[in-house]
Amino acid sequence: MVYVWLAAFFLLVFLLVLVIYQLMSLADLEFDCINPYDSASQINKTIVPEFVFQGSLCLLFLLSGHWLMFLFCIPNLYYNLRLYQHRQHLIDVTEIFNQINREKKRRLIKVMSVVLLLLMSLFWMLWSALEADEQLVTVRSY
Amino acid sequence: MQPRGKEQANFPGRPTQPFLAAPQSSTPFRSPGPVGGIEVSGPSRAISPFVSSGPMTGLGASGSPQNMSPFLSSGPAIGTQPSSYRAPPPSMRSNGPSSPPTSSFSAQDASIYQQSQALGFPPAPMHPPPPIGQPHMPPSGNFRPQSQIPLVPMGPPPQGSSQLTSMSNMPPPSGSVFSAPRTPPQPLLQGYSNVPQRANVPPFQPDSQFQASRPVPQPLMQVYPAAHVPPIHTSQYHAHQSLVPPPPPVGGPMGFNSREQLQHPLTGPPIGGVQGLVEEFQSLTVGSVPGALDPGVDAKSLPRPLNGDEEPIKLLEMYPFNCHPRFMRLTTHAIPNSQSLLSRWHLPLGAVVHPLAEAPDGEEVPIVNFGPAGIIRCRRCRTYVNPYVTFTDAGRKWRCNLCSLLNDVPGEYYCALDATGRRCDLDQRPELSKGSVEFVASTEYMVRPPMPPLYFFLIDVSVSAVCSGLLEIVAKTIKSCLDDLPGFPRTQIGFITFDSTLHFHNLKSSLTQPQMLVVADLDDVFLPLPDDLLVNLSDSRHVVDAFLDSLPSMFQGTSNVESAFGPALKAAFMVMSQLGGKLLIFQSTLPSLGVGRLRLRGDDLRMYGTDKEHTLRLPEDPFYKQMAAEFTKNQIAVDIYAFSEKYSDIASLGSLAKYTGGQVYHHPSFQTAVHQEKLRYELARNLTRETAWEAVMRIRCGKGVRFTTYHGHFMLRSTDLLALPAVDCDKAFAMQLSLEETLMTTQTVYFQVALLYTSSSGERRIRVHTTAAPVVADLSEMYRQADTGAIVSLLGRLAIENSLSQKLEDARQSLQLKLVKSLKEYRNLYVVQHRLGGRLIFPESLKFLPLYVLSLFKSVALRGGYADSPLDERCAAGYNMMILPISRMLKLIYPGLFRIDENLLKDLKEGQEPLRQLPLSAQSLDPKGVYVLDDGFNFIIWLGRMLSSDLLNNIVGVELASFPDLSRVVVCEHDNEISKRLMRVLKELRAKDPSSYQSCRLWLCRLDSSSIQAITRLVKMVTTTVIVPFFYLAMLASASSNSCLQHME
């Protein structure tokens, strides 16, 4: 059980890194440290991996039977799927400046939800580790 | 058939097959493919000096403490500038109660008059016509002097009660005198009497200030002389004087009609500036019966913009250092000083910039060369030196007018100041005395050597292009323009033709005949030659001539219907990517092969009216946007000429032009006979007009304001830098402003447009336009300084952009909402003071705005739904409207209508009086007349149905009875006097605007099809049947803004 949480933890960390990277790229663009072509290609490179991580995280929760955590992941998954289906998941370099505020807001929300999940999974990881430890202790005490 | 390659040396190891058809040629050639060098990162940084200044422009960031000083404190600073650039004296304000009280009597009379009118008004279908036409000469002028005759003692400004008493004792007969004439009412004047009148009406009374003034309300008119004992008047007057800021508009109960009639007209306390108020708004009487179909507006009295666009030139008198309005116009030449004020200005706040507008002879933009000293710019915000900078410290320092930073004056630029603080050499330096200058940029403004003018042609040679005769016209036109291409010895040129394969043309100067190289591999496009696809025109002139001569015959008899547009685009990109330049695409079918193939869209009726409707107007394939981004990165501008009879997805093709600063020319169902002149003219103009290459544009503005969104054809390189691979005098850009600070303390805001470009002669230039606008705290001032043309241009662009993300219906609604809100706000501003219940009032400066907005709704891009205009035409019109300069935009949405039958019948000499523009209404059309409708792109010749057949036949040139299809008739010169005169008239009209050429269409109003609706639809005519409900509903909207929205169409 601990390993499930451990895996989820790492997935979440990856996810967080990717989204924050995208956010930084957008911020750079806004402050004119980078041109829109580079910014868009940087972001677009990380979007599909991000979606994959997100999907596998959901799958992990689903298969390991953590329904509650899975439920928490669902909105993000749905959002990603929808974007992908509408072919809007990639940043459009020609319109990037018009979309920059919206994109930043979306990613900020994503970061917040991921951080929340991260804290929860951290908690559950420790919990289950302690529990396992406790069980071990109880077993040993017998 | 084709000249074979003799020069095998050019392609080592290459077999000759490729010249035949060579579909198998791919493998050996794949390697030389990338020779074109796509990895050119240089051009993308070509403007880096410009870019680097980007972060500096964050003006709001760290304002230095002395930011305000030049305008407020520093005496010498102001001394150097003409004082006229400061805000106009407040005495012109309508609400300025402090101004000398001279004209109170006219005010009174007007109010009496108003009363009488109000009495007769509600039931009467024959109410007086509202004011129209030229508001600058108020009709009130007629009776005002009369009113003053019995009241001569009014002369000196009131000092105490005695004079005011005499005022109040005005004999009652004078009231009746003025109630008699039913000349156009001037309700504006009423306002002046209204301010004191308000004291009569408890609900409107600002209590604190009027306690003393109003002992008893006076219900009846007759008693009024007695009621006004002198003390009351004095107190009123004083009370009013203390009322310096006008009370905030009351949106509350407005039960005017009844109360107004009982109202008795007090002698108004003297308030000045009647003139100012008169100019301020017009009113329109609208019927008082809600829901009535006939709102009782005399359509003839509606304001009509018959003089086309009027540039706000008088601003130049106030701000002589501003650039001419042809280069830049603000939507209102008064910047609000606070967010709350801005939020009450519901129209867009922004600017329309036309950086390369053609100036008439004698007003060209002066060119300034600073030589090796470099261009004088502010250290911090990178503003260019301009007439508004101030020199201090005996001429050794100058203060930037945008960011207030004190900069050193370089030694070479030093000049002593005279006694008033002006530089002694002011007159010799255009950059210090003119709002528009052009600096010659030094090498620090270029990353690569200035590029030569480069024209590359991508020509569709599939069967439809050949059969329609298009190919021949294009080839001939290009050939005729070769001598006039700008940048003579350096100009580069190249061609690719394509159908289902790509045809490259080797134009090497040592050849006598051009060679054609065919590449059939569409999946992996490569260039068969490393160079010589793009050649110097003057070196290879004979080869280019030979190529253009043979081009039409080369593809004669082809039966190829496919179009490998995407691969051809890629190939063109590979050829041009090193240099950049202008790519002209002639496309006459839907792209059907290779990457970027498009499919038929827009046939699905069910899409319309749903949330997915807007996707039809967006590019379908991301390929086009990606290509557009790549093109801009490599300084390539794309112009699209689309000719398809059927759907050719202009929405997708046009995005190429949209992001590269290009233009879409749409000639649906091209017919050689009808359209060739137009195409020839447009293409020739495109090729020969002065073009600015590899340009970037930035607009800087003073502290506190910021440009947020930009609208037009360009690509944003950073938040405020517009990348324009090529820009010319036919392109304008719009942008919107936002306030960064909640309260602005400066008195003037400066804007500076800087366009850095390479001229065709290979010189790097910076064109700088500087303009100043006052900061105001008063909404009415914003309305007074509003510029209808700029507002319409910006609103139109916003609506077009909205139509790309919303339904058409929603796009129109949001436009309408803006208009209604602004009128409502304006009404709130005045209605309480001026008792204008039941009237639509609108500011004088915006009197045409409702009409123009309505015309926008009727424009091709925004009108109706599925059936009202074909999708392609709609998209093309949308792309077109995004780049049009203000005057052409206004002309397009509100075309000129001229009656010409007299000119045709009589032999009028040259120098006759010009044609008079008629209002676009059904009444203007006389069935016995001949009219020309000119929207700047097309002429429609309207032939009345009662026209003599002789005249008709002479115009058409054939027996009409035997020629039923008028759309196929070519208007050309026939061998008769009338036809010649017609052509002369058309020529005159065309000469008014050199930027486009109008092709002719005949519209014969026959008996069987003469319904107004048919004409309206075809001619886009804004008939009275449309306009009247609009006004009516807009008025109603001030009460309930939703009700009008449904009834608009």
HADDOCK unambig.tbl for C-alpha pairs under 7 A between the chains (distance, minus, plus):
assign (segid A and resid 30 and name CA) (segid B and resid 719 and name CA) 6.44 0.50 0.50
assign (segid A and resid 31 and name CA) (segid B and resid 55 and name CA) 6.58 0.50 0.50
assign (segid A and resid 32 and name CA) (segid B and resid 54 and name CA) 6.68 0.50 0.50
assign (segid A and resid 32 and name CA) (segid B and resid 55 and name CA) 6.49 0.50 0.50
assign (segid A and resid 32 and name CA) (segid B and resid 718 and name CA) 6.00 0.50 0.50
assign (segid A and resid 35 and name CA) (segid B and resid 717 and name CA) 6.59 0.50 0.50
assign (segid A and resid 35 and name CA) (segid B and resid 718 and name CA) 6.68 0.50 0.50
assign (segid A and resid 36 and name CA) (segid B and resid 717 and name CA) 6.46 0.50 0.50
assign (segid A and resid 36 and name CA) (segid B and resid 718 and name CA) 6.97 0.50 0.50
assign (segid A and resid 93 and name CA) (segid B and resid 629 and name CA) 6.92 0.50 0.50
assign (segid A and resid 94 and name CA) (segid B and resid 625 and name CA) 6.83 0.50 0.50
assign (segid A and resid 94 and name CA) (segid B and resid 629 and name CA) 6.14 0.50 0.50
assign (segid A and resid 94 and name CA) (segid B and resid 659 and name CA) 6.91 0.50 0.50
assign (segid A and resid 94 and name CA) (segid B and resid 715 and name CA) 6.52 0.50 0.50
assign (segid A and resid 97 and name CA) (segid B and resid 719 and name CA) 6.43 0.50 0.50
